[in-house]
Structure formats: structure tokens, C-alpha cells
Amino acid sequence: MFAHRPRRGPHPRTAAGRAAALLCRVAVALAAVVTCTMLSSAAIMPAAWAVNQIPNGGGPAQPPAGGAVTAGGMPGWQITVIALGAALVAAATAVLLDRLRAARRAASASTT
């Protein structure tokens, strides 16, 4: 059996509802981009894992170049800035989602 619930009228589309719909679309687009990026990197990865073959002579064909830079990497301040930026983005997203959820609850409570 199917129960038919009559409509009470058109559902008003609030600003919070539009923002939530936009946020959902952005999240889906971001997930699609991340998925495509991961799939493309998986296709390229076997070339990155190629093994260097030793020539028949048993050693390197040329002597190694001298004066190569052995120190490298990312400075600590850049790591700190990236971590702070990620924390700020996460906090802003959490606040936005909390406000959208509260607005949706208030809108649904006022209509019932």
C-alpha cells in the first residue's frame, strides 16, 4: 500500500537552503576532481616506479657528478603556514555547516 501525503503548498526556498544546495554541488564537484586526479596519478605511477638497470660492466657508466645538493625539503615556516591555513579552512567550514544546519532546523520548526 502506498500512502499519499497531500501537499501543503509550495516549499519556500530559503537562503540557507540555497546555500546548502550550492555547498552540496561544490562538494560533489570537488569529489569528482579528487577522484579524477587520483585515477590519473594511478595511471602514471607505474612509470614512476621504473627500476634502474645496471649496465653489463657491473657499475655506473659515468662517475657521479660532484657538488650535488644533498639538503632540501620544505622549510619549517612553510609547513606551519600550510597547517594554519588548513586549520582555518576546516574551522570556517565547520562554522558554516553548523549555521546552515541551525537555519534548516529553525526553518523546519517554524513550518510545522
The first five atom37 places (N, CA, C, CB, O) and aatype in JSON, in Angstrom:
{
  "aatype": [12, 13, 0, 8, 1, 14, 1, 1, 7, 14, 8, 14, 1, 16, 0, 0, 7, 1, 0, 0, 0, 10, 10, 4, 1, 19, 0, 19, 0, 10, 0, 0, 19, 19, 16, 4, 16, 12, 10, 15, 15, 0, 0, 9, 12, 14, 0, 0, 17, 0, 19, 2, 5, 9, 14, 2, 7, 7, 7, 14, 0, 5, 14, 14, 0, 7, 7, 0, 19, 16, 0, 7, 7, 12, 14, 7, 17, 5, 9, 16, 19, 9, 0, 10, 7, 0, 0, 10, 19, 0, 0, 0, 16, 0, 19, 10, 10, 3, 1, 10, 1, 0, 0, 1, 1, 0, 0, 15, 0, 15, 16, 16],
  "atom_mask": [
    [1, 1, 1, 1, 1],
    [1, 1, 1, 1, 1],
    [1, 1, 1, 1, 1],
    [1, 1, 1, 1, 1],
    [1, 1, 1, 1, 1],
    [1, 1, 1, 1, 1],
    [1, 1, 1, 1, 1],
    [1, 1, 1, 1, 1],
    [1, 1, 1, 0, 1],
    [1, 1, 1, 1, 1],
    [1, 1, 1, 1, 1],
    [1, 1, 1, 1, 1],
    [1, 1, 1, 1, 1],
    [1, 1, 1, 1, 1],
    [1, 1, 1, 1, 1],
    [1, 1, 1, 1, 1],
    [1, 1, 1, 0, 1],
    [1, 1, 1, 1, 1],
    [1, 1, 1, 1, 1],
    [1, 1, 1, 1, 1],
    [1, 1, 1, 1, 1],
    [1, 1, 1, 1, 1],
    [1, 1, 1, 1, 1],
    [1, 1, 1, 1, 1],
    [1, 1, 1, 1, 1],
    [1, 1, 1, 1, 1],
    [1, 1, 1, 1, 1],
    [1, 1, 1, 1, 1],
    [1, 1, 1, 1, 1],
    [1, 1, 1, 1, 1],
    [1, 1, 1, 1, 1],
    [1, 1, 1, 1, 1],
    [1, 1, 1, 1, 1],
    [1, 1, 1, 1, 1],
    [1, 1, 1, 1, 1],
    [1, 1, 1, 1, 1],
    [1, 1, 1, 1, 1],
    [1, 1, 1, 1, 1],
    [1, 1, 1, 1, 1],
    [1, 1, 1, 1, 1],
    [1, 1, 1, 1, 1],
    [1, 1, 1, 1, 1],
    [1, 1, 1, 1, 1],
    [1, 1, 1, 1, 1],
    [1, 1, 1, 1, 1],
    [1, 1, 1, 1, 1],
    [1, 1, 1, 1, 1],
    [1, 1, 1, 1, 1],
    [1, 1, 1, 1, 1],
    [1, 1, 1, 1, 1],
    [1, 1, 1, 1, 1],
    [1, 1, 1, 1, 1],
    [1, 1, 1, 1, 1],
    [1, 1, 1, 1, 1],
    [1, 1, 1, 1, 1],
    [1, 1, 1, 1, 1],
    [1, 1, 1, 0, 1],
    [1, 1, 1, 0, 1],
    [1, 1, 1, 0, 1],
    [1, 1, 1, 1, 1],
    [1, 1, 1, 1, 1],
    [1, 1, 1, 1, 1],
    [1, 1, 1, 1, 1],
    [1, 1, 1, 1, 1],
    [1, 1, 1, 1, 1],
    [1, 1, 1, 0, 1],
    [1, 1, 1, 0, 1],
    [1, 1, 1, 1, 1],
    [1, 1, 1, 1, 1],
    [1, 1, 1, 1, 1],
    [1, 1, 1, 1, 1],
    [1, 1, 1, 0, 1],
    [1, 1, 1, 0, 1],
    [1, 1, 1, 1, 1],
    [1, 1, 1, 1, 1],
    [1, 1, 1, 0, 1],
    [1, 1, 1, 1, 1],
    [1, 1, 1, 1, 1],
    [1, 1, 1, 1, 1],
    [1, 1, 1, 1, 1],
    [1, 1, 1, 1, 1],
    [1, 1, 1, 1, 1],
    [1, 1, 1, 1, 1],
    [1, 1, 1, 1, 1],
    [1, 1, 1, 0, 1],
    [1, 1, 1, 1, 1],
    [1, 1, 1, 1, 1],
    [1, 1, 1, 1, 1],
    [1, 1, 1, 1, 1],
    [1, 1, 1, 1, 1],
    [1, 1, 1, 1, 1],
    [1, 1, 1, 1, 1],
    [1, 1, 1, 1, 1],
    [1, 1, 1, 1, 1],
    [1, 1, 1, 1, 1],
    [1, 1, 1, 1, 1],
    [1, 1, 1, 1, 1],
    [1, 1, 1, 1, 1],
    [1, 1, 1, 1, 1],
    [1, 1, 1, 1, 1],
    [1, 1, 1, 1, 1],
    [1, 1, 1, 1, 1],
    [1, 1, 1, 1, 1],
    [1, 1, 1, 1, 1],
    [1, 1, 1, 1, 1],
    [1, 1, 1, 1, 1],
    [1, 1, 1, 1, 1],
    [1, 1, 1, 1, 1],
    [1, 1, 1, 1, 1],
    [1, 1, 1, 1, 1],
    [1, 1, 1, 1, 1],
    [1, 1, 1, 1, 1]
  ],
  "atom_positions": [
    [[0.84, -1.17, 0.0], [0.0, 0.0, 0.0], [0.88, 1.24, 0.0], [-0.95, 0.0, 1.21], [1.97, 1.27, 0.58]],
    [[0.37, 2.23, -0.66], [1.07, 3.5, -0.71], [0.21, 4.56, -0.05], [1.41, 3.88, -2.16], [-0.99, 4.65, -0.31]],
    [[0.81, 5.34, 0.77], [0.09, 6.44, 1.41], [0.41, 7.72, 0.66], [0.46, 6.56, 2.92], [1.57, 8.03, 0.4]],
    [[-0.63, 8.44, 0.33], [-0.44, 9.71, -0.38], [-0.54, 10.85, 0.63], [-1.49, 9.88, -1.53], [-1.56, 11.01, 1.3]],
    [[0.52, 11.62, 0.71], [0.51, 12.77, 1.61], [0.23, 14.01, 0.77], [1.86, 12.9, 2.39], [0.99, 14.32, -0.15]],
    [[-0.83, 14.71, 1.06], [-1.16, 15.88, 0.27], [-0.13, 16.99, 0.5], [-2.57, 16.39, 0.61], [0.46, 17.12, 1.58]],
    [[0.06, 17.77, -0.54], [0.98, 18.91, -0.42], [0.32, 20.02, 0.37], [1.41, 19.42, -1.81], [-0.89, 20.24, 0.27]],
    [[1.11, 20.7, 1.13], [0.59, 21.83, 1.9], [0.87, 23.14, 1.19], [1.19, 21.84, 3.3], [0.57, 24.21, 1.73]],
    [[1.42, 23.08, 0.03], [1.76, 24.29, -0.7], [3.2, 24.2, -1.17], [0.0, 0.0, 0.0], [3.91, 23.25, -0.85]],
    [[3.62, 25.17, -1.94], [4.99, 25.15, -2.42], [5.98, 25.33, -1.28], [5.21, 26.23, -3.47], [5.76, 26.1, -0.35]],
    [[7.06, 24.61, -1.38], [8.1, 24.69, -0.35], [8.93, 25.95, -0.56], [9.0, 23.44, -0.38], [9.55, 26.11, -1.61]],
    [[8.94, 26.84, 0.42], [9.73, 28.07, 0.22], [11.23, 27.76, 0.24], [9.4, 29.1, 1.3], [11.73, 27.08, 1.13]],
    [[11.9, 28.27, -0.73], [13.35, 28.06, -0.82], [14.04, 29.2, -0.1], [13.82, 27.96, -2.31], [14.06, 30.33, -0.59]],
    [[14.61, 28.92, 1.06], [15.25, 29.96, 1.85], [16.68, 30.16, 1.4], [15.2, 29.61, 3.35], [17.22, 29.36, 0.64]],
    [[17.28, 31.23, 1.89], [18.67, 31.5, 1.55], [19.58, 30.4, 2.09], [19.11, 32.87, 2.1], [20.55, 30.02, 1.45]],
    [[19.25, 29.89, 3.27], [20.06, 28.82, 3.84], [19.93, 27.55, 2.99], [19.63, 28.53, 5.31], [20.9, 26.81, 2.85]],
    [[18.75, 27.3, 2.44], [18.56, 26.14, 1.59], [19.34, 26.26, 0.29], [0.0, 0.0, 0.0], [19.91, 25.29, -0.19]],
    [[19.35, 27.47, -0.28], [20.14, 27.69, -1.49], [21.62, 27.54, -1.21], [19.85, 29.07, -2.09], [22.35, 26.96, -2.01]],
    [[22.07, 28.06, -0.06], [23.48, 27.94, 0.3], [23.86, 26.48, 0.53], [23.78, 28.78, 1.56], [24.95, 26.04, 0.15]],
    [[22.96, 25.73, 1.15], [23.24, 24.31, 1.39], [23.3, 23.55, 0.07], [22.18, 23.69, 2.31], [24.14, 22.67, -0.11]],
    [[22.4, 23.88, -0.85], [22.41, 23.22, -2.16], [23.69, 23.56, -2.92], [21.18, 23.62, -2.98], [24.29, 22.7, -3.56]],
    [[24.11, 24.82, -2.85], [25.35, 25.24, -3.5], [26.55, 24.52, -2.88], [25.52, 26.76, -3.41], [27.44, 24.06, -3.59]],
    [[26.56, 24.44, -1.55], [27.66, 23.75, -0.88], [27.7, 22.28, -1.26], [27.52, 23.91, 0.64], [28.78, 21.7, -1.41]],
    [[26.53, 21.67, -1.41], [26.48, 20.26, -1.82], [27.02, 20.09, -3.23], [25.04, 19.73, -1.73], [27.77, 19.15, -3.51]],
    [[26.65, 21.01, -4.14], [27.16, 20.92, -5.51], [28.67, 21.1, -5.55], [26.49, 21.97, -6.39], [29.36, 20.4, -6.29]],
    [[29.19, 22.05, -4.75], [30.63, 22.27, -4.71], [31.34, 21.04, -4.17], [30.97, 23.52, -3.86], [32.4, 20.66, -4.67]],
    [[30.77, 20.42, -3.14], [31.38, 19.22, -2.57], [31.4, 18.08, -3.57], [30.62, 18.79, -1.3], [32.38, 17.33, -3.65]],
    [[30.34, 17.93, -4.35], [30.3, 16.88, -5.35], [31.33, 17.15, -6.45], [28.89, 16.76, -5.96], [32.0, 16.23, -6.91]],
    [[31.44, 18.42, -6.87], [32.43, 18.77, -7.9], [33.85, 18.53, -7.38], [32.26, 20.24, -8.33], [34.7, 18.02, -8.11]],
    [[34.1, 18.89, -6.13], [35.43, 18.67, -5.55], [35.73, 17.18, -5.45], [35.52, 19.32, -4.16], [36.86, 16.76, -5.71]],
    [[34.75, 16.38, -5.07], [34.95, 14.94, -5.0], [35.25, 14.36, -6.39], [33.72, 14.25, -4.4], [36.08, 13.46, -6.52]],
    [[34.58, 14.89, -7.42], [34.85, 14.42, -8.78], [36.26, 14.78, -9.22], [33.84, 15.01, -9.75], [36.94, 13.98, -9.86]],
    [[36.7, 15.99, -8.88], [38.06, 16.41, -9.25], [39.1, 15.55, -8.54], [38.28, 17.9, -8.91], [40.07, 15.12, -9.15]],
    [[38.89, 15.31, -7.26], [39.83, 14.48, -6.49], [39.87, 13.06, -7.05], [39.45, 14.46, -4.99], [40.94, 12.46, -7.16]],
    [[38.71, 12.52, -7.41], [38.67, 11.17, -7.96], [39.41, 11.09, -9.29], [37.23, 10.72, -8.15], [40.18, 10.16, -9.52]],
    [[39.19, 12.07, -10.16], [39.9, 12.08, -11.44], [41.4, 12.24, -11.24], [39.37, 13.21, -12.33], [42.19, 11.63, -11.96]],
    [[41.8, 13.06, -10.29], [43.22, 13.25, -10.01], [43.85, 11.95, -9.51], [43.42, 14.35, -8.98], [44.95, 11.6, -9.93]],
    [[43.15, 11.26, -8.63], [43.7, 10.0, -8.11], [43.79, 8.95, -9.2], [42.84, 9.49, -6.95], [44.76, 8.19, -9.25]],
    [[42.79, 8.89, -10.07], [42.83, 7.91, -11.16], [43.94, 8.22, -12.16], [41.49, 7.87, -11.88], [44.6, 7.31, -12.66]],
    [[44.15, 9.5, -12.45], [45.21, 9.85, -13.39], [46.59, 9.6, -12.78], [45.09, 11.32, -13.83], [47.51, 9.17, -13.48]],
    [[46.74, 9.86, -11.48], [48.03, 9.58, -10.86], [48.28, 8.07, -10.77], [48.1, 10.21, -9.45], [49.43, 7.63, -10.84]],
    [[47.23, 7.29, -10.64], [47.4, 5.83, -10.63], [47.83, 5.32, -12.0], [46.1, 5.14, -10.2], [48.54, 4.32, -12.11]],
    [[47.39, 6.01, -13.05], [47.79, 5.59, -14.39], [49.25, 5.96, -14.68], [46.88, 6.23, -15.44], [49.93, 5.28, -15.44]],
    [[49.72, 7.03, -14.07], [51.09, 7.49, -14.31], [52.09, 6.78, -13.39], [51.18, 9.01, -14.1], [53.27, 6.68, -13.72]],
    [[51.64, 6.29, -12.27], [52.53, 5.77, -11.24], [53.45, 4.63, -11.69], [51.73, 5.31, -10.1], [54.6, 4.62, -11.26]],
    [[53.04, 3.68, -12.51], [53.96, 2.62, -12.9], [55.23, 3.15, -13.58], [53.27, 1.65, -13.83], [56.3, 2.57, -13.42]],
    [[55.12, 4.25, -14.32], [56.31, 4.84, -14.92], [57.23, 5.43, -13.85], [55.92, 5.92, -15.95], [58.45, 5.43, -14.01]],
    [[56.65, 5.92, -12.78], [57.46, 6.49, -11.71], [58.18, 5.4, -10.91], [56.59, 7.33, -10.78], [59.2, 5.68, -10.28]],
    [[57.67, 4.19, -10.93], [58.28, 3.1, -10.2], [59.27, 2.31, -11.05], [57.22, 2.18, -9.66], [59.63, 1.18, -10.7]],
    [[59.7, 2.87, -12.14], [60.64, 2.16, -13.02], [61.95, 1.89, -12.28], [60.91, 2.97, -14.31], [62.38, 2.69, -11.46]],
    [[62.57, 0.75, -12.57], [63.8, 0.34, -11.91], [64.99, 0.67, -12.8], [63.77, -1.18, -11.58], [64.95, 0.44, -14.01]],
    [[66.03, 1.22, -12.21], [67.26, 1.5, -12.97], [68.02, 0.19, -13.16], [68.14, 2.56, -12.24], [68.3, -0.53, -12.2]],
    [[68.36, -0.09, -14.39], [69.11, -1.3, -14.7], [70.61, -0.99, -14.68], [68.68, -1.87, -16.08], [71.05, 0.04, -15.2]],
    [[71.39, -1.88, -14.07], [72.84, -1.72, -14.03], [73.42, -2.19, -15.37], [73.47, -2.52, -12.83], [73.05, -3.27, -15.84]],
    [[74.31, -1.42, -15.98], [74.9, -1.84, -17.25], [75.69, -3.13, -17.1], [75.8, -0.74, -17.82], [75.97, -3.57, -15.99]],
    [[76.06, -3.75, -18.24], [76.77, -5.03, -18.23], [78.13, -4.94, -17.53], [76.96, -5.53, -19.64], [78.62, -5.96, -17.05]],
    [[78.74, -3.77, -17.47], [80.05, -3.63, -16.84], [80.0, -3.82, -15.33], [0.0, 0.0, 0.0], [81.06, -3.99, -14.71]],
    [[78.85, -3.8, -14.72], [78.74, -4.02, -13.28], [78.75, -2.76, -12.47], [0.0, 0.0, 0.0], [78.62, -2.83, -11.24]],
    [[78.9, -1.62, -13.06], [78.92, -0.37, -12.31], [78.31, 0.74, -13.14], [0.0, 0.0, 0.0], [77.83, 0.52, -14.25]],
    [[78.32, 1.92, -12.6], [77.75, 3.03, -13.35], [78.58, 3.35, -14.59], [77.63, 4.27, -12.46], [79.8, 3.21, -14.58]],
    [[77.91, 3.77, -15.65], [78.6, 4.08, -16.89], [79.45, 5.33, -16.74], [77.6, 4.26, -18.02], [80.49, 5.43, -17.39]],
    [[79.05, 6.29, -15.92], [79.8, 7.52, -15.69], [79.96, 7.72, -14.19], [79.09, 8.74, -16.34], [79.12, 7.26, -13.41]],
    [[81.03, 8.38, -13.79], [81.16, 8.67, -12.36], [80.07, 9.67, -11.94], [82.57, 9.24, -12.03], [79.65, 10.5, -12.74]],
    [[79.63, 9.59, -10.7], [78.59, 10.5, -10.24], [79.1, 11.95, -10.25], [78.12, 10.12, -8.83], [80.27, 12.21, -10.0]],
    [[78.21, 12.86, -10.54], [78.57, 14.27, -10.58], [78.82, 14.77, -9.17], [77.45, 15.11, -11.26], [78.09, 14.43, -8.24]],
    [[79.85, 15.56, -9.0], [80.19, 16.11, -7.68], [79.44, 17.4, -7.41], [0.0, 0.0, 0.0], [78.95, 18.05, -8.33]],
    [[79.36, 17.75, -6.17], [78.74, 19.0, -5.78], [77.23, 19.01, -5.84], [0.0, 0.0, 0.0], [76.62, 20.07, -5.95]],
    [[76.62, 17.87, -5.75], [75.16, 17.83, -5.78], [74.61, 18.32, -4.45], [74.65, 16.4, -6.08], [75.21, 18.08, -3.4]],
    [[73.5, 18.99, -4.5], [72.87, 19.49, -3.29], [72.2, 18.31, -2.59], [71.83, 20.62, -3.62], [71.34, 17.63, -3.16]],
    [[72.59, 18.07, -1.35], [72.01, 16.95, -0.62], [70.94, 17.41, 0.35], [73.07, 16.18, 0.12], [70.1, 16.61, 0.76]],
    [[70.96, 18.68, 0.74], [69.95, 19.19, 1.67], [68.78, 19.73, 0.85], [70.53, 20.29, 2.61], [68.98, 20.28, -0.23]],
    [[67.61, 19.57, 1.35], [66.44, 20.07, 0.63], [65.22, 19.91, 1.48], [0.0, 0.0, 0.0], [65.29, 19.68, 2.68]],
    [[64.11, 20.02, 0.86], [62.86, 19.88, 1.57], [62.2, 21.23, 1.76], [0.0, 0.0, 0.0], [62.63, 22.24, 1.22]],
    [[61.16, 21.22, 2.54], [60.38, 22.43, 2.77], [60.77, 23.03, 4.11], [58.86, 22.12, 2.72], [60.87, 22.31, 5.1]],
    [[61.0, 24.33, 4.16], [61.32, 24.97, 5.43], [60.17, 24.84, 6.43], [61.66, 26.45, 5.22], [59.01, 24.71, 6.05]],
    [[60.52, 24.89, 7.69], [59.53, 24.71, 8.75], [58.44, 25.77, 8.74], [0.0, 0.0, 0.0], [57.29, 25.47, 9.07]],
    [[58.77, 27.01, 8.38], [57.76, 28.05, 8.41], [56.7, 27.82, 7.34], [58.42, 29.42, 8.21], [55.54, 28.17, 7.53]],
    [[57.09, 27.22, 6.21], [56.1, 26.93, 5.18], [55.14, 25.83, 5.63], [56.79, 26.53, 3.87], [53.94, 25.88, 5.36]],
    [[55.68, 24.84, 6.32], [54.83, 23.78, 6.86], [53.85, 24.35, 7.86], [55.69, 22.68, 7.52], [52.68, 23.97, 7.88]],
    [[54.32, 25.28, 8.7], [53.45, 25.92, 9.69], [52.35, 26.72, 9.02], [54.26, 26.83, 10.61], [51.19, 26.65, 9.44]],
    [[52.68, 27.47, 7.98], [51.68, 28.27, 7.27], [50.63, 27.37, 6.61], [52.35, 29.16, 6.21], [49.44, 27.67, 6.65]],
    [[51.07, 26.27, 6.03], [50.13, 25.34, 5.39], [49.21, 24.72, 6.44], [50.89, 24.23, 4.62], [48.0, 24.6, 6.22]],
    [[49.77, 24.33, 7.58], [48.95, 23.74, 8.65], [47.94, 24.75, 9.19], [49.84, 23.22, 9.78], [46.79, 24.4, 9.45]],
    [[48.37, 26.0, 9.38], [47.45, 27.03, 9.87], [46.35, 27.3, 8.85], [48.23, 28.33, 10.18], [45.18, 27.47, 9.22]],
    [[46.71, 27.35, 7.58], [45.7, 27.57, 6.54], [44.67, 26.45, 6.51], [0.0, 0.0, 0.0], [43.47, 26.7, 6.38]],
    [[45.14, 25.22, 6.62], [44.22, 24.08, 6.63], [43.31, 24.11, 7.85], [45.01, 22.76, 6.6], [42.12, 23.79, 7.76]],
    [[43.86, 24.51, 9.0], [43.05, 24.6, 10.22], [41.99, 25.7, 10.08], [43.94, 24.88, 11.44], [40.85, 25.51, 10.51]],
    [[42.37, 26.83, 9.49], [41.39, 27.91, 9.3], [40.29, 27.52, 8.33], [42.1, 29.17, 8.79], [39.12, 27.83, 8.56]],
    [[40.64, 26.84, 7.26], [39.62, 26.39, 6.3], [38.69, 25.37, 6.97], [40.28, 25.76, 5.05], [37.48, 25.43, 6.77]],
    [[39.24, 24.46, 7.75], [38.41, 23.47, 8.43], [37.48, 24.13, 9.46], [39.29, 22.42, 9.12], [36.32, 23.75, 9.58]],
    [[38.0, 25.12, 10.19], [37.17, 25.8, 11.18], [36.06, 26.6, 10.5], [38.03, 26.73, 12.05], [34.92, 26.58, 10.96]],
    [[36.39, 27.3, 9.42], [35.37, 28.08, 8.71], [34.3, 27.17, 8.12], [36.02, 28.92, 7.6], [33.12, 27.51, 8.15]],
    [[34.7, 26.03, 7.59], [33.73, 25.08, 7.04], [32.83, 24.53, 8.14], [34.45, 23.94, 6.32], [31.62, 24.38, 7.94]],
    [[33.41, 24.22, 9.29], [32.61, 23.7, 10.4], [31.59, 24.73, 10.88], [33.51, 23.28, 11.55], [30.44, 24.39, 11.17]],
    [[32.0, 25.99, 10.98], [31.08, 27.04, 11.41], [29.98, 27.23, 10.38], [31.83, 28.37, 11.64], [28.81, 27.36, 10.75]],
    [[30.34, 27.25, 9.1], [29.33, 27.42, 8.05], [28.32, 26.28, 8.05], [30.01, 27.5, 6.69], [27.12, 26.52, 7.96]],
    [[28.8, 25.05, 8.16], [27.88, 23.9, 8.19], [26.99, 23.92, 9.43], [28.67, 22.58, 8.14], [25.82, 23.55, 9.35]],
    [[27.54, 24.36, 10.58], [26.74, 24.44, 11.79], [25.65, 25.49, 11.64], [27.63, 24.76, 12.99], [24.51, 25.26, 12.06]],
    [[25.98, 26.64, 11.06], [24.97, 27.69, 10.86], [23.91, 27.25, 9.86], [25.63, 28.99, 10.38], [22.73, 27.52, 10.06]],
    [[24.32, 26.56, 8.8], [23.34, 26.07, 7.83], [22.41, 25.04, 8.47], [24.04, 25.46, 6.62], [21.21, 25.04, 8.21]],
    [[22.97, 24.17, 9.29], [22.14, 23.16, 9.96], [21.17, 23.82, 10.93], [23.02, 22.14, 10.71], [20.01, 23.42, 11.01]],
    [[21.63, 24.83, 11.67], [20.75, 25.53, 12.61], [19.65, 26.28, 11.85], [21.56, 26.5, 13.49], [18.5, 26.3, 12.3]],
    [[19.98, 26.89, 10.72], [18.97, 27.59, 9.94], [17.95, 26.62, 9.37], [19.62, 28.38, 8.81], [16.76, 26.93, 9.32]],
    [[18.4, 25.46, 8.95], [17.48, 24.46, 8.41], [16.55, 23.94, 9.52], [18.26, 23.29, 7.78], [15.36, 23.73, 9.27]],
    [[17.08, 23.74, 10.73], [16.25, 23.3, 11.84], [15.21, 24.36, 12.19], [17.11, 22.98, 13.05], [14.04, 24.05, 12.44]],
    [[15.65, 25.63, 12.21], [14.72, 26.72, 12.54], [13.64, 26.84, 11.48], [15.49, 28.06, 12.69], [12.48, 27.09, 11.8]],
    [[14.01, 26.67, 10.21], [13.02, 26.76, 9.14], [12.03, 25.61, 9.2], [13.71, 26.78, 7.77], [10.83, 25.81, 8.99]],
    [[12.5, 24.42, 9.5], [11.59, 23.27, 9.57], [10.72, 23.34, 10.82], [12.38, 21.95, 9.54], [9.59, 22.87, 10.81]],
    [[11.24, 23.91, 11.91], [10.46, 24.04, 13.13], [9.35, 25.07, 12.97], [11.36, 24.4, 14.29], [8.27, 24.93, 13.55]],
    [[9.61, 26.12, 12.2], [8.61, 27.17, 12.03], [7.51, 26.76, 11.07], [9.27, 28.44, 11.54], [6.41, 27.3, 11.15]],
    [[7.76, 25.81, 10.17], [6.75, 25.38, 9.21], [5.84, 24.29, 9.76], [7.41, 24.9, 7.95], [4.77, 24.05, 9.2]],
    [[6.25, 23.63, 10.83], [5.41, 22.53, 11.36], [4.48, 23.02, 12.43], [6.26, 21.41, 11.9], [3.71, 22.24, 12.98]]
  ]
}
